[in-house]
Amino acid sequence: MIKKGISHLGIFFLGVLSLLPLPVLYILADGTYLLLYFVFGYRRKVVRANLLNALPDRTLHEIAIIEKRFYRYLGSLVFEIVKMSSISKQEIERRFVFKNKEQVQEYLDHGQSVLICSAHYGNWEWGTLGIGLNFSADHYPIYKPLTNPTFDHWFKKVRSKFGNKLIAMRQTMRALQASKDKPSIFSFGNDQAPSKDESHYWTSFMNQASSVQLGIEKIAKRTNQPIFYFKVNVLKRGFYEVDCVPLCLNPAETAEFEITELHTRFLEEIIKAQPEYWLWSHRRWKYRPKPELLLSKNKMLKQA
């Protein structure tokens, strides 16, 4: 009961904070960056280890610069997410612009559902709101529920404010079945690691053995729904542009794991180009593959 009360108090505080204009929130973001990086050292060991392992071609000086840029962006991202509960449609449309969206809309106009692949790169939360505003179809973002049910309910409500219909990962197939008679958009994050028990496919990602979610590939091959990668470009503070890139338009014709490798390599190139905008504080590589899985993978690659 006490925990629930504290959660509601926190939600009230966040709601009040969100009413501040973004320029003021960005001043707070700069202070948060200084606290996270220099005072508390929030996950600095995790971030530094991830950067060193993922970018072995960069010097220590370059890694340090990327690290500081990441924390500065993380400070901004925190307050941009806070702003979500009060931000208007007009403000999202002004700050999160979609390029080439007519390619996606053409499929929807012809009654064809579309799958979207993206990652924790740039402001993915504003991206979710933007998709709901920019396409004339029901949008189902696939998400992982928070462990705190009070905050999960509040955050789900915030994410759904412009018509999005959030679906918990384990309910994906049920939602697909329920929406099969009308064109819809299902969006997936391709960089979140599966749990240890669900790590069935391993590949190299950012210079490290990585387990990858197979959900979007399985659904795409079963439904033959086209996949678009929504590539987020950070233009300047608080302004983004999304390039709607056709990733795989005929999934049924692909080989096993081809789609998974395709979106993994695509994200890899995005991160290498501007690494400071990816979520390096996430413990992406906390699990390691069993040796027999890697041997099987190497054998399969040699035979291909």
C-alpha positions in Angstrom: 0.0 0.0 0.0 2.8 2.4 0.9 4.7 1.5 -2.3 1.6 2.2 -4.4 1.1 5.5 -2.6 4.7 6.5 -3.4 4.2 5.5 -7.0 1.1 7.7 -7.3 3.1 10.6 -5.7 5.9 10.1 -8.2 3.4 10.1 -11.1 1.8 13.3 -9.8 5.3 14.9 -9.6 6.1 13.8 -13.2 2.8 15.2 -14.4 3.5 18.6 -12.9 7.1 18.6 -14.2 5.9 17.8 -17.7 3.9 21.1 -17.8 7.2 23.0 -17.9 8.2 24.1 -21.5 10.9 22.1 -23.1 13.6 24.8 -23.0 13.3 24.8 -19.2 13.3 21.0 -19.1 16.5 21.0 -21.1 18.2 23.2 -18.5 17.2 20.5 -15.9 18.5 17.9 -18.4 21.9 19.6 -18.4 22.0 19.4 -14.6 20.9 15.8 -14.7 23.8 15.0 -17.1 26.3 16.5 -14.7 24.8 14.5 -11.8 24.5 11.2 -13.7 28.0 11.3 -15.2 30.2 13.2 -12.7 28.5 12.9 -9.3 26.7 9.5 -9.2 28.5 7.8 -12.1 25.3 6.1 -13.1 26.2 2.7 -14.7 29.5 4.2 -16.0 31.2 0.9 -15.7 28.5 -0.8 -17.8 28.6 2.0 -20.4 32.4 2.1 -20.6 32.6 -1.7 -20.9 29.9 -1.8 -23.6 31.7 1.0 -25.6 35.1 -0.6 -25.4 33.8 -4.0 -26.5 31.5 -2.7 -29.2 33.9 -0.2 -30.7 37.4 -1.7 -30.5 38.6 0.5 -33.4 38.1 3.7 -31.4 40.8 5.2 -29.2 40.3 5.7 -25.4 40.0 9.4 -26.1 37.3 8.8 -28.7 35.5 6.4 -26.3 35.5 9.1 -23.6 34.0 11.6 -26.0 31.2 9.2 -27.0 30.6 8.4 -23.4 30.1 12.0 -22.4 27.9 12.7 -25.4 25.8 9.7 -24.5 25.2 10.8 -21.0 24.3 14.3 -22.1 21.8 12.9 -24.6 20.5 10.6 -21.9 19.7 13.6 -19.7 17.7 15.2 -22.5 16.0 11.9 -23.3 14.8 11.5 -19.7 13.1 14.9 -19.8 11.7 14.4 -23.3 10.0 11.3 -22.0 8.7 13.2 -19.0 7.2 15.7 -21.4 5.2 13.0 -23.1 2.2 13.2 -20.7 1.5 16.8 -21.6 3.0 17.2 -25.1 0.5 18.1 -27.9 0.0 16.5 -31.2 1.2 19.7 -33.0 4.5 19.6 -31.0 5.2 16.0 -31.8 4.4 16.5 -35.5 6.8 19.5 -35.5 9.6 17.8 -33.7 9.3 14.2 -35.1 9.1 14.3 -38.8 8.6 11.2 -41.0 10.3 10.9 -44.4 9.1 8.5 -47.2 6.0 7.6 -45.1 4.0 7.4 -48.3 5.7 4.0 -49.0 4.2 2.6 -45.8 0.9 4.3 -46.3 0.5 2.8 -49.8 0.5 -0.7 -48.3 -2.1 0.3 -45.7 -4.3 2.0 -48.4 -4.3 -1.3 -50.3 -5.4 -3.2 -47.2 -2.0 -4.7 -46.4 -0.7 -4.7 -42.8 2.9 -3.6 -42.2 5.6 -4.5 -39.7 8.0 -1.9 -38.3 11.4 -2.5 -36.9 13.3 0.0 -34.8 15.5 0.2 -31.7 16.4 2.1 -28.5 18.1 4.7 -30.6 17.2 8.4 -30.4 13.9 9.1 -28.7 12.0 5.9 -29.4 9.2 7.0 -27.1 8.4 10.1 -29.2 8.7 7.8 -32.2 5.9 5.7 -30.9 3.6 8.7 -30.5 4.6 9.9 -33.9 3.6 6.7 -35.6 0.2 6.9 -34.1 -0.2 10.4 -35.6 1.2 9.8 -39.1 -0.5 6.7 -40.4 -4.1 5.9 -41.0 -4.1 2.4 -39.4 -4.2 1.0 -35.9 -0.7 1.0 -34.5 0.3 -1.8 -32.1 3.7 -1.2 -30.4 5.0 -4.4 -28.8 6.4 -3.6 -25.4 7.8 -5.2 -22.2 5.6 -4.2 -19.2 7.3 -2.5 -16.3 7.7 -4.4 -13.0 5.9 -1.7 -11.1 2.2 -2.1 -12.1 1.2 1.4 -11.1 3.9 3.0 -13.2 3.2 0.5 -16.0 -0.5 1.5 -16.1 0.4 5.2 -16.2 3.2 4.8 -18.8 1.0 2.7 -21.0 -1.7 5.4 -20.9 0.9 8.1 -21.8 2.2 6.0 -24.7 -1.4 5.4 -26.0 -2.5 9.0 -25.9 -2.5 9.5 -29.7 -4.3 6.2 -30.5 -1.6 3.6 -30.1 -2.7 0.2 -28.8 0.2 -1.2 -26.8 0.6 -4.9 -26.7 2.6 -6.9 -24.2 5.2 -9.2 -25.9 3.4 -12.3 -24.8 0.1 -11.1 -26.3 1.5 -10.4 -29.8 0.0 -13.4 -31.6 -3.4 -12.9 -30.0 -3.4 -9.2 -31.2 -2.3 -10.3 -34.7 -5.1 -12.7 -34.9 -7.7 -10.1 -33.6 -6.5 -7.5 -36.2 -6.2 -9.7 -39.2 -9.3 -8.4 -41.0 -8.0 -4.8 -41.3 -4.7 -3.1 -42.2 -2.6 -2.4 -39.1 0.9 -1.6 -38.0 2.9 -3.7 -35.5 6.2 -2.2 -34.4 9.0 -4.1 -32.8 12.3 -3.1 -31.1 15.1 -5.2 -32.5 17.8 -4.5 -30.0 16.3 -5.8 -26.7 18.0 -9.1 -25.7 15.8 -12.1 -25.0 15.8 -13.6 -21.5 18.4 -16.4 -20.9 15.8 -19.1 -21.4 14.5 -17.5 -24.7 17.9 -16.9 -26.2 17.6 -19.4 -29.2 19.5 -17.5 -31.8 23.0 -16.0 -31.4 24.9 -13.9 -33.8 27.7 -11.2 -33.8 26.3 -7.8 -33.0 28.6 -4.8 -32.2 31.7 -7.1 -32.1 30.1 -9.4 -29.5 28.2 -12.7 -29.4 24.5 -11.5 -29.0 21.2 -13.2 -28.7 18.5 -11.6 -30.9 14.7 -11.6 -30.7 13.2 -13.7 -33.5 9.7 -12.4 -33.1 9.5 -10.1 -36.1 11.0 -12.7 -38.5 8.6 -15.4 -37.4 5.6 -13.1 -37.8 6.8 -11.7 -41.1 7.5 -15.1 -42.7 4.1 -16.4 -41.5 2.1 -13.4 -42.7 4.3 -12.2 -45.5 3.8 -8.6 -44.3 6.4 -6.2 -45.5 9.0 -4.9 -43.0 10.1 -1.3 -42.8 13.0 -0.1 -40.7 12.3 3.3 -39.1 15.7 4.9 -39.0 15.8 7.7 -36.5 18.1 10.7 -37.2 18.8 13.2 -34.4 18.8 16.6 -36.2 19.4 18.7 -33.1 18.2 18.8 -29.5 14.5 17.9 -29.4 14.2 17.5 -33.2 14.2 14.2 -35.1 13.7 12.9 -38.6 12.6 9.3 -39.3 13.5 7.6 -42.6 11.0 4.8 -43.4 13.4 2.3 -45.1 12.0 -0.8 -46.9 13.9 -3.6 -45.2 12.2 -6.7 -46.6 9.1 -6.5 -48.8 8.7 -10.3 -49.4 9.5 -12.0 -46.1 8.0 -15.4 -47.2 10.8 -15.7 -49.8 13.7 -15.3 -47.3 15.9 -18.0 -45.8 15.8 -18.8 -42.1 17.4 -16.0 -40.0 17.9 -13.8 -43.1 15.5 -11.2 -41.8 17.1 -11.3 -38.3 20.5 -10.8 -39.8 19.3 -8.0 -42.0 17.8 -5.8 -39.3 20.8 -6.6 -36.9 23.3 -5.4 -39.5 21.2 -2.4 -40.4 21.1 -1.3 -36.7 24.8 -2.0 -36.4 25.6 0.5 -39.1 23.3 3.1 -37.6 25.1 2.8 -34.2 28.6 2.9 -35.6 27.7 6.1 -37.5 26.5 8.0 -34.4 27.0 5.8 -31.3 26.0 8.5 -28.7 22.3 8.1 -29.4 22.0 4.4 -28.6 21.1 3.1 -25.1 24.6 2.1 -23.9 23.5 1.9 -20.2 21.4 -1.2 -21.0 23.1 -4.5 -19.9 22.7 -5.9 -23.4 25.4 -8.5 -23.2 24.9 -10.0 -19.7 24.3 -13.5 -21.0 26.8 -15.6 -23.0 25.9 -18.3 -25.4 26.6 -22.0 -24.6 29.7 -23.2 -26.5 27.7 -25.8 -28.5 25.4 -23.1 -29.8 28.4 -21.1 -31.2 29.9 -24.3 -32.8 26.5 -25.0 -34.4 26.3 -21.4 -35.7 29.8 -21.5 -37.1 29.2 -24.8 -38.9 26.0 -23.5 -40.4 27.7 -20.4 -41.7 30.5 -22.5 -43.3 27.9 -24.6 -45.1 25.9 -21.6 -46.4 
